[in-house]
Amino acid sequence: MQASPLAAPRRVLTILAALAGALACMLPLANSAAAHGSILDPATRNYGCYERWGDDHMNPDMQQQDPMCWQAWQDNPNAMWNWNGLYKNNVYGDHQAHVPSGTLCSGGNTQNGRYSSMDTPGEWKMTNISDNFTLQFYDQASHGADYFRIYVSKDSYDPTTQRLGWDDLNLVKTTGSYAPTQNISIPVSTSGYDGRHVVFTIWKASHMDQNYYFCSDVNFS
């Protein structure tokens, strides 16, 4: 029996439909990140990994050049694709109860542990800053903020060997509220810090009880 002349095009259409379905399943992972926010400078751990390796995240050279990002990509790539979805709902202002020590950089292992690799101690890439620096915050959805709380890790804390805990932090700034906007610059003044530290930031969004937790590795120089 001779095959119908439409058989081949139909097979092609079937294959294309399958590929389209697979891509559709991937899109929410990327697009969901667009609904939230993060600190871009000094870069958070997962945003830094996305910025440096998002276009080349399969490159094995990352293992030697950027081992902390390598372990993060191996653990869960969606932690980087959704670099601005690291939040926890319904905290009711009690951050320490909902985000235990040792899990601050993952927001208390939020999103079913998606960001758990962010808590891993090691030599994360640092951003050079001075005593007086500016946090550059980005929120595509323009949620606004009830407040930001900004901490710097104490001299006694070593992020290369220890998970970050509440007792390891000094609160250096609490802001007021911000109207909905995409870009917010937050000046921060400190003194007495030198070398490697972690800047830990809490953003309490205004649209609901949605709380974001950011770890940025910095070098005071």
NORKA-V666700 format. One record per backbone hydrogen bond with DSSP energy under -1.0 kcal/mol. NH is the residue of the N-H (numbers start at 1). CO is the residue of the C=O. Records with the same first field share a line. If there is no record, write none. Layout:
BEGIN
NH=CO + CO
END
This chain:
BEGIN
7=4
10=6
11=7
12=8
13=9
14=10
15=11
16=12
17=13
18=14
19=15
20=16
21=17
22=18
23=19
24=20
25=21
26=22
27=23
30=26
31=27
32=28
34=31
35=32
36=33
38=138
40=136
41=136
44=39
45=215
48=44
49=45
50=46
51=47
52=48
53=49
54=50
56=53
59=56
62=59
63=60
64=61
65=61
66=62
70=66
71=67
72=68
73=69
74=70
75=71
76=72
79=76
80=77
81=77
82=78
83=80
85=82
87=85
88=211
90=209
94=91
95=93
98=94
99=95
102=164
103=100
107=104
108=103
110=106
113=109
114=111
116=113
118=115
119=116
120=117
122=159
124=122
127=217
129=219
133=188
135=186
136=41
137=184
138=38
139=182
140=36
142=139
145=178
146=204
149=202
150=173
151=200
152=170
153=198
154=168
157=154
161=158
162=158
168=165
169=166
170=152
172=150
173=150
175=148
178=145
184=137
186=135
188=133
190=131
195=220
197=218
199=216
200=151
201=214
202=149
203=212
204=147
205=210
206=144
210=208
211=88
212=203
213=86
214=201
216=199
218=197
219=127
220=195
221=129
END
